[in-house]
Amino acid sequence: MSEAVGFPAPFLPPIPRNWRELRADIAAVFHWQPSEIDALTVDDFLLAHGEAEARLGLMRGVR
């Protein structure tokens, strides 16, 4: 079973279409600065993007 940072595989976010989209989602949701985003590891970056997508979905009424 593949796991990243303690989350089982079904909870991993999908691979993004591009890194610019990822950075924009993370910056918008968490209000992080570019230097903070640059300091993330790839796993942290993908998990943050998954959390950002989930929060955006909740704001839009998607479950």
QUIDAZI-V175346 format. One record per backbone hydrogen bond with DSSP energy under -1.0 kcal/mol. CO is the residue of the C=O (numbers start at 1). NH is the residue of the N-H. E is the energy in kcal/mol with one decimal. If there is no record, write none. Layout:
# QUIDAZI-V175346
[[CO | NH | E] [CO | NH | E]]
This chain:
# QUIDAZI-V175346
[[4 | 7 | -1.8] [7 | 4 | -1.4] [8 | 11 | -2.1] [9 | 12 | -1.8] [18 | 22 | -1.5] [19 | 23 | -2.7] [20 | 24 | -2.2] [21 | 25 | -2.2] [22 | 26 | -2.5] [23 | 27 | -2.7] [24 | 28 | -2.3] [25 | 29 | -2.3] [26 | 30 | -2.4] [27 | 31 | -1.3] [33 | 37 | -1.9] [34 | 38 | -2.7] [35 | 39 | -1.1] [37 | 40 | -1.4] [41 | 45 | -2.8] [42 | 46 | -2.6] [43 | 47 | -2.4] [44 | 48 | -2.7] [45 | 49 | -2.1] [46 | 50 | -2.2] [47 | 51 | -2.3] [48 | 52 | -2.5] [49 | 53 | -2.8] [50 | 54 | -2.1] [51 | 55 | -2.5] [52 | 56 | -2.6] [53 | 57 | -2.4] [54 | 58 | -2.1] [55 | 59 | -2.2] [56 | 60 | -1.6] [57 | 62 | -3.4]]
